[in-house]
Amino acid sequence: MNLREARALLADRGFAPGDTSTRTFPDGSPYKVEIPSCEGPGVMTAVLEEAKSRGITIDRVSQGSGVMMLTDGEIEEMLSLGASAGVEVCLFLGPRGSWDIGGQAKVSAAVGGVARGNDQVAASLCDAFRAVELGVRSLLVGDIGVLEIMGRLKVEGELPADLVLKTSVLMPLPNAPTAQLYERLGATSLNVSTDLPVPVLAEIRSVTTVPIDMYIEVPDDQGGHVRFYDVPEIVRVAAPVYLKMGLRNAPNIYPVGAHLASTAEALGRERVRRAELILRLLAEQDEA
């Protein structure tokens, strides 16, 4: 089989080139803004204050240190802040390979988010049920097996039907068949690989229905790209899409605690400033 024949085979199975997306969020918006690494109520308060001062709407915050690194009171405070501001609060599940005693994750980021063994899968489920009982309705999943189990638990009624299952950037998502698989397993928000060209994003959108979320500025340990001028085209082909602001030249602060509070808050405020920059570009395009 040559490349032309292989492309035709994929097209016959529904994996053809994409085009302009006509999909939107339920409120009709083609894009929303996500601020990642919102590591607790202190950081979230700083993010919301900064957004208010800049006239920026934040739609979702996500946290990377994990449910297990937050007290019940901290989770409840974040949910209260989110409810007051109309912001979705997404918390990361469980232990992960990069924190474990195994060596592979120390040399390969590709396994950084995995749950090693059934005990870590069980720990992820413990995090999920604890968070849900406290009122969380958005969870960030870094392991494909955990995603599959949680998707089934939603179908079986063990977890709420409206629970958002957002895949982590630590779960590689480089192509349309993988995106379709993640959605089939239960993902309701797809964090695509950070370095995908616009045509590949169009391919992914052509076979998926749930929102895509994508780093526009990428942390150094995930590639370090700064793609501000790609944003109008990203929105055009990938809508509905969460535009997610990481930071270059910033420390990896997971897991966060009081010893890193000022750093985490400063990073959160700067992510909001970055969001203002990309929203200006989108507004400029709308006026053109």
C-alpha positions in Angstrom: 0.0 0.0 0.0 1.4 3.4 -0.9 0.7 6.7 0.9 -2.1 7.7 -1.5 -3.9 4.4 -1.0 -3.4 4.7 2.8 -4.9 8.2 2.8 -7.9 6.9 0.8 -8.3 4.1 3.3 -8.4 6.6 6.2 -10.9 8.8 4.3 -13.2 5.8 3.7 -13.2 5.3 7.5 -14.1 8.9 8.2 -10.6 10.4 8.7 -10.5 13.0 6.0 -9.0 16.5 6.0 -11.0 19.0 8.1 -12.3 22.5 7.2 -13.9 25.4 9.0 -15.8 24.3 12.1 -19.4 25.3 12.5 -19.6 23.9 16.0 -19.9 26.2 19.1 -20.3 25.9 22.9 -24.0 25.8 24.0 -24.0 29.6 24.5 -23.0 30.1 20.9 -19.4 31.0 21.5 -16.7 29.5 19.3 -14.0 29.8 22.0 -13.6 30.2 25.8 -10.6 31.0 28.0 -8.9 28.6 30.4 -6.3 29.4 33.0 -4.3 26.3 33.9 -2.2 25.7 37.1 -4.8 27.4 39.3 -3.5 25.5 42.3 -5.8 26.5 45.1 -8.1 29.3 46.4 -5.3 31.8 46.8 -4.2 31.4 43.1 -7.8 31.4 41.9 -8.6 34.6 43.9 -5.5 36.2 42.2 -6.6 35.0 38.8 -10.2 36.3 39.2 -8.9 39.7 40.5 -6.6 40.1 37.6 -9.3 39.1 35.1 -11.7 41.7 36.6 -9.0 44.4 36.5 -8.4 43.7 32.8 -12.0 43.2 31.8 -11.3 39.6 30.8 -13.8 36.7 31.1 -12.3 33.5 32.4 -14.5 30.4 31.7 -12.5 27.6 33.2 -9.6 27.2 35.6 -7.7 23.9 35.9 -5.4 22.6 38.6 -2.4 20.4 38.2 -1.2 19.4 41.7 -4.2 17.1 42.1 -7.2 16.5 44.3 -5.0 14.8 46.9 -3.0 18.0 47.4 -6.1 20.0 48.5 -8.1 20.0 51.7 -11.8 19.7 51.6 -12.0 23.3 52.7 -9.8 24.4 49.9 -11.8 22.5 47.3 -15.1 24.0 48.6 -13.6 27.5 48.6 -12.5 27.1 44.9 -16.0 25.9 44.0 -17.5 28.8 45.8 -15.3 31.2 43.9 -16.2 29.5 40.7 -19.9 29.6 41.4 -19.7 33.3 42.2 -17.7 34.1 39.0 -19.4 31.6 36.6 -16.1 29.7 36.2 -15.7 25.9 35.8 -13.2 24.4 38.3 -11.3 21.4 37.0 -9.1 19.4 39.3 -6.5 16.8 38.4 -6.9 13.2 39.5 -4.6 11.0 41.5 -0.9 10.2 41.8 1.0 10.0 38.5 4.0 8.3 37.0 6.3 11.3 37.3 5.9 11.4 41.1 6.3 7.6 41.6 9.3 5.5 42.4 9.5 4.2 38.8 12.3 5.4 36.5 10.7 5.7 33.1 8.9 8.9 33.8 12.2 10.5 34.9 13.4 10.2 31.3 10.2 10.4 29.2 7.4 12.9 29.7 5.1 10.6 27.7 4.4 8.5 30.8 4.3 11.4 33.3 0.6 11.2 33.9 0.0 7.4 34.0 -1.4 5.6 37.0 1.1 2.8 37.7 -0.7 -0.4 38.7 -4.1 -1.0 40.1 -3.4 0.8 43.3 -2.8 4.1 41.6 -5.9 3.5 39.4 -7.8 3.0 42.7 -6.3 6.1 44.2 -7.5 8.1 41.1 -11.0 6.8 41.7 -10.8 7.8 45.3 -9.9 11.3 44.3 -12.7 11.4 41.8 -15.4 10.2 44.2 -14.1 12.5 47.0 -14.2 15.5 44.6 -17.6 14.7 43.3 -19.0 14.4 46.9 -17.7 17.9 47.6 -19.5 19.2 44.5 -16.8 19.1 41.8 -18.1 18.5 38.3 -15.0 18.8 36.2 -12.0 16.4 36.5 -8.7 16.3 34.7 -7.5 12.8 33.7 -4.0 11.8 32.8 -4.3 8.0 32.3 -6.3 6.3 29.5 -7.3 3.4 31.7 -8.7 5.7 34.4 -10.5 7.6 31.6 -12.1 4.4 30.4 -13.2 3.3 33.8 -14.6 6.7 34.7 -16.5 6.9 31.4 -18.1 3.6 32.2 -19.0 4.7 35.8 -20.8 7.7 34.3 -22.8 5.5 32.0 -23.6 3.2 34.9 -24.8 6.1 37.1 -22.0 5.7 39.6 -20.7 9.2 38.7 -22.8 12.2 37.7 -23.8 12.3 34.0 -22.8 15.9 33.8 -19.2 15.3 35.1 -16.6 16.8 32.7 -13.7 14.4 32.0 -11.0 16.5 30.6 -7.9 14.7 29.2 -4.5 16.0 30.3 -1.7 17.2 28.0 0.1 14.3 29.6 -2.1 11.9 27.5 -0.7 12.3 24.0 -3.4 13.3 21.5 -1.7 13.8 18.1 -4.2 12.7 15.6 -7.9 12.3 14.7 -8.3 8.5 15.4 -6.8 9.0 18.9 -9.1 11.9 19.6 -12.1 9.9 18.5 -11.0 7.0 20.8 -10.7 9.3 23.8 -14.2 10.7 23.2 -15.5 7.2 22.8 -14.0 6.3 26.2 -15.7 9.1 27.9 -13.7 12.3 27.4 -15.8 15.4 27.3 -12.9 17.9 26.7 -9.9 17.0 24.6 -6.5 18.5 25.4 -4.6 18.1 22.2 -0.8 17.7 21.8 0.8 21.1 22.0 2.6 21.2 18.7 -0.1 20.3 16.2 -0.4 22.3 12.9 -3.7 23.9 12.2 -4.7 21.3 9.5 -4.3 18.5 12.0 -6.6 20.4 14.5 -9.1 20.5 11.7 -8.8 16.8 11.2 -9.4 16.2 14.9 -12.4 18.5 14.9 -13.9 16.8 11.9 -14.4 13.5 13.9 -15.1 14.8 17.4 -18.1 16.6 19.0 -16.7 17.7 22.4 -14.7 20.8 23.0 -11.0 20.9 22.3 -8.7 22.6 24.7 -5.3 23.7 23.6 -2.2 25.5 25.0 -1.6 28.7 23.1 1.5 29.5 25.1 3.1 26.2 26.1 5.1 25.4 29.2 8.7 24.7 28.5 8.4 21.0 29.6 5.7 20.6 26.9 7.5 22.3 24.0 7.6 26.0 24.8 5.7 27.2 21.8 4.1 30.7 21.7 1.3 30.6 19.1 -0.6 33.9 19.6 -0.9 34.6 15.8 -2.3 31.1 15.2 -5.3 31.8 17.4 -7.7 33.1 14.8 -7.1 30.0 12.6 -7.2 27.7 15.6 -10.7 29.1 16.5 -11.8 28.8 12.9 -11.0 25.1 12.5 -11.2 23.8 16.1 -14.3 25.5 17.5 -15.5 25.0 20.2 -12.1 25.4 21.7 -10.7 26.4 25.1 -7.7 28.7 24.6 -5.4 27.8 27.4 -2.6 30.0 28.6 0.6 28.4 29.9 3.9 30.3 30.3 7.3 29.9 28.9 10.3 30.6 31.2 8.2 29.5 34.3 9.1 26.9 36.9 7.2 23.6 37.2 5.6 24.2 40.6 3.6 20.9 41.0 2.8 20.0 43.7 2.1 23.5 45.1 2.0 24.5 48.8 2.4 27.6 50.9 6.1 27.6 50.2 5.3 28.4 46.6 2.2 30.6 47.1 3.6 33.9 45.9 5.1 32.3 42.8 1.9 30.4 41.9 -0.2 33.6 42.3 2.2 35.6 40.1 2.1 33.0 37.4 -1.7 33.0 37.5 -1.9 36.7 37.1 0.6 36.6 34.2 -1.5 33.9 32.5 -4.5 36.3 32.6 -2.4 39.0 31.0 -1.4 36.6 28.3 -5.1 35.9 27.7 -5.7 39.6 27.3 -3.1 39.6 24.5 -4.7 36.8 22.5 -8.2 38.2 23.0 -7.0 41.5 21.5 -5.8 39.6 18.4 -9.2 37.9 18.1 -11.0 41.2 18.4 -8.7 42.7 15.8 -9.7 39.9 13.4 -13.4 40.5 14.0 -12.9 44.2 13.2 -11.0 43.5 10.0 
